[in-house]
């Protein structure tokens, strides 16, 4: 059986909307075949969102033991 954690609904919604935006951009090859368009997309705030989701949202959902396991790999 898998362990369970509680996460704030507003953070789940934020992550969902973020993934929706990534999916919208990357499911169309024409969006990322143009290097300049990808750079513009990333510089338009997408990297900041990725950073925030990774370091401040999902990371904080992980129990300390799991964070330690990830850090030690």
Secondary structure, DSSP 8 states (H G I E B T S, - for coil): --------HHHHHHHHHHHHHHHHHHTSHHHHSSHHHHHHHIIIIIHHHHHHIIIIIIHHHS-HHHHHHHHT-
